[in-house]
């Protein structure tokens, strides 16, 4: 047989020997070589997994709780025996060994990315996978269990992701044995008792480290450890509560060795107070995130600290939400800068021209500062790569020529309060990639034409034109080009006429504070089942509500307040099972509250005031709406008694049943309102899951009108959380004021006025130390005012008028400072501030002892007066005379003055007498 000769004289047999050695070697090096197969990767049909590893995977499955059936392909029978074809499993396409397990809860389906988490535990059967290099269990729910110590024995691991897996306990130091580890993500868990990160120093191969949302407040060695990792490229330590003083260590690290490869540094949401100059010497750094810290001082000084070699590599600089002051510096030294975020600081001045020289700039965000001045189009002439622009909430004015065509194509435009008016800026229509367009509060006085809407780019998702002066009728918005619109906010304008047709897939629609009129039936065509926020409040809308609410199963906020709706509330409103806020106040609704509302078990705010609802206050409110924080049925026609079931609402902070026809007694169980008895403040914006405008800003919930101190006040989400109010006034309640109400120690306002309550005011009323307003007027309370009421130090409003109270008004700075009108109508009540004196406090007559006291006081005063006069005369007389006796020149001048004065008086008298005589003669 002829030998086949190859180049260099090597024979084919030698080539075969090399191929055999390579195959044998790959069996041992396959993890490093990354030959992988599995579902969706390569052709796995010819790859057979190792039986022992298949059994290990089945054992691992037993420890998991798979409610979504994600591991249905993991079967023990022969039907799907090859574990390399199982969901999430990746094998070597040479040896069949399991190399990777992709078991994150984040899954993709037709609606996008969703989570389908596992529960259960992490089984030690993973030790039977000796070639495992990749383990991702992120976003699952392991119910506060600990990281198993055996994880530290998976010696070939290069990638370990346990982020947001609901793990707890200490981080086991056994992880230091994973010497090949390149990526470690332990973020968003509930780790306990982390006093040191020393174990990290053994992971010399680590390149990407994420410890975000890990409490490192006592781990004082954190910087020393992470700066010693020679291959570290990404360091994410967001919201780690880092020790404030530990950042000073930056100034001591060895520039030539520490962070020699670092590209991304994220220390945002901590307590850092300055940016050390040493950061400017990390020559590889591309991304620096220090937003939401306590950074202060001048921005110019901060930028100076970054003027080392980092200025040539830095691409992203995020310093938002700090306390940085001063004007914007020269950014031209950062030749590679792509993103600047300086929003929510205290910067002043205007935008420097140097920003216009950042040719690579893609994102510019300086919103919510103190910037001012006029910005012309020349600033943007070189920014052809700009994609996102946010200049909102400053005092800037954008003055561009009408036909200006920008060199960039933006996908985000945030220009709230930038004085763009009075016409719609024409240049915005040239931006064909825009998805976010926010130009609210810009003094725009214009109409919205069908042509203008048609010219908007089809990529648009957010359209915010609120707080302008836009007027006229709206054309239909449901054009083919705007089908992707998810948010429309045209609130606080002067739009009028009937509601137009809107895109069917809207998520947020806010048309409040306009002049829209007519029916809202056209909204039933928004049937994409995505609508989550609907605010039509304060318009002129009328008619009956359409019965189509079942089309909006994701609705969280519904506000129809301040219109002219009438009739009964449709039953389909009860299909809104995730509804958090329902505001139907200030309309003409009538009839009973529909019993279907009991299905809205997620309700937190229920505002039905100022309507014509009637019937009993439903017991199902307390039975079926356990999350209620605000319940206002004020000014309706409810009758019957207060149901005891309302006492089940432990989270209730505002209860307003005033101005109805409710009778019976006040339930004694009101002390079950736990949040009124304890320091629990539910901030409405935190309790209601926030709706995000594409991840930019949470929706701010509308205000609620609250009656307090006989006046109505408007409170917003954050302030609402501080209020604890009970208002039962203007009803027909009888009986006593329950003593149990004195256990509501955090109550701010109590109003039971204008009822028929009897008995004494509870002696323990003084326990309500937080009370600011107490109104018990126009009842039949009797007995004395409890002395403890004078101990309520925050009391600003007190009305006890028109009762049957008696005795002396208790002494106290608070009570005597109130107007007497708040105590009148109580015949037997006496003492300040009333003019009626109490028995034994009558004013004595002047002819008796008081006259003697006055005379004694007058004698005493006279004595002191004459004594003071005598002393004054003696001092003055001898002060002058002694000077004249001792100093001759003064004595001569003094007598000369007297002579001159005598002569002047004589002359003046003589002249005036002569004038008078002549005048008399002329008249004669």
URZIGI-V67568 format. One line per field, one symbol per residue. ss: DSSP state (a for helix, b for strand, c for the rest). phi: phi as a letter, one per 40 degrees, with the letter a starting at -180 (. if undefined). psi: psi as a letter, one per 30 degrees, with the letter a starting at -180 (. if undefined). A space follows every 10 residues. Layout:
BEGIN
ss: ???
phi: ???
psi: ???
END
This chain:
BEGIN
ss: ccccbcaaac baaaaaaaaa aaaaaaaaaa aaacccbbcc bccccccccc aaaaaaaaaa aacbbccccc cccccccccc ccaaacccbb bccccccbbb bbcccbbbbc cbbbbcccbb cccaaaaacc cccbbbcccc ccccbbccaa aaacccccbb bcccccbbbc ccaaaaaccc ccbbbccccb bccccccaaa aacccccbbb cccccccccc caaaaacccc cccbbbcccc cccaaaaaaa aacccccccc cccbbbcccc ccccccaaaa acccccbbbc cccccbbbaa aaaaccccaa aacccbbbcc ccbbbbbccc aaacccccbb bccccbbbcc ccaaaaaccc ccbbbccccc cbbbbbaaaa cccccccbbb ccccbbbbbc cccccccccc cbbbcccccc cccccaaaaa cccccbbbcc ccccccbcca aaaaaccccc cbbbcccccc bbbcccccca aaccccbbbc cccbbbbccc cccccccbbb ccccbbbbcc aaaaaccccc ccbbbccccb bbbcccccaa acccccbbbc cccbbbbccc aaaaaccccc bbbccccbbb bcccaaaaac ccccbbbccc cbbbbbccca aaaacccccb bbccccbbbb cccaaaaacc cccbbbcccc bbbbbccaaa aacaaaaccc cccaaaaccc cbcccccbcc cccbbbbbcc bbbbbcaaaa ccccbbbccc cbbbbbccaa aaacccccbb bccccbbbbb ccaaaaaccc ccbbbccccb bbbbccaaaa acccccbbbc cccbbbbbcc ccaaaaccca aacccccbbb cccccccccc ccccccccaa aaaaaaaaaa aaaaaaaaaa aaaaaaaaaa aaaaaacaaa aaaaaaaaaa aaaaaaaaaa aaaaaaaaaa aaac
phi: .ccccbdggc cccccccccc ccccccccbd dccgcbaicg bgbccccbcc dccccccccc ccccbbccgc bcccbccccb ccccccdgbb bccbbgccbb bbbcccbbac chcbbbccbg bcccccccbc bcbbbbbcgc bcfgcccccc dccccccbbb bbcfbfcagc cccccccccc cbbbbbcfbb cbfcbabdcc ccccccbbbb bdfbcbcbcc cdcdcccccc bcbbbbbcfb fcddcccccd cbccccbcfc bcbbbbbcfb bcbabccccc bccccbbbbb cfbbcbgccc cccccbcccc ccbcbbbbbc fbbcbgcccc cccccbcbab bbcfbbcbgb cccccccccc cbbbbbcfbb cahbbbcccb cbccccbbbb bcfbbcbcbb ccbcbccbbc bbbbbcfbfc ccbccccccc ccbcbbbbbc fbfcbabbcc cccccccccc bbbbbcfbbc bgcccccccd cbccdbbbbb cfbbcagccc cbdcbdbbbb bcfbbcbgcb ccccccbcgb dbabbbcfbb cagccccbcc cbcbcbbbbb cgbbcagccc cccccccbcb bbbbcfbbcb gccccccccc cccbbbbbcf bbcbgccccc dccbbccdbb bbbdfbbcbg bccccccccc ccbbbbbcfb bcbgccdccc cccdcccbcb bccdccccdc cbcggcbccc cccbcbcafg bbbbbbdccd cccbbbbbcf bbcbgccdcc cccccbccab bbcfbbcbgc cdccdccccc dbabbbcfbb cbgccdcccc cccccbbabb cfbbcbgccd cidccccccc ccbcgbdcca hdccccccdg bccccccbcc cccccccccc ccdccccccc cccccccccc ccccccbccc cccccccccc cccccccccc cccccccccc cccc
psi: kkkjklkggk leeeeeeeee eeeeefffge eefhjklakf jajffgkklk eeeeeeeeee effljifghf hffjkfafei fjffglkfkk lkgeffkkek jjhkfjlkaf gaklkiklab ljkffffgif gkfkjjglga jghgllkkff effifgkfjj jgkhghlaal kkfffffiff kfkjjglhah klhjflgeff ffiffkejkj gkhkjgfgif geeeeeffjf gkekjjhkhg hkkefffffe ffljefekhf gkekjjglha hkfljlffff gjffkekjjg lhahkaakee eeeefggaff fffkekjjgl hahkaalkaj gffifgkfkk jglhahkaal klffefgiff kekjjglhag lllkklfffg fgifgkfkkj glhahlkjjk legkjlfljk fkjjhkhghf aflkkffeff jfgkfjjjhl hghkjlljle eeeffkkffk ekjjglhahk lalklkfhle fgffkfkkjh lhahklalka klkfgkekjj glhahklalg fffffigfgf kfjjjglhag kaalklhgff fifgkekjjg lhahklalkl fffffifgke kjjglhahkl alkkfffffi fgkekjjglh ahkaaljkff efefifgkek jjgkiahkaa ljkfffffif gkfjjjglha hkaalkkfgf ffieffflij jjkefeekkk kkihgdkkkk kllkkkkkhg lklkkleeee ffkjkkjglh ahklaljkff fffifgkekk jglhahkaal kkfgfffiff kfkjjglhah klalkkffff fjfgjfkkjg liahllakkk kkeeefflkf fgflgjegkl lkglfkllkf glkllffbfe eeeeeeeeee eeeeeeeeee eeeeeeefee eeeeefjeee eeeeeeeeee eeeeeeeeee eeeeeeeeee eee.
END
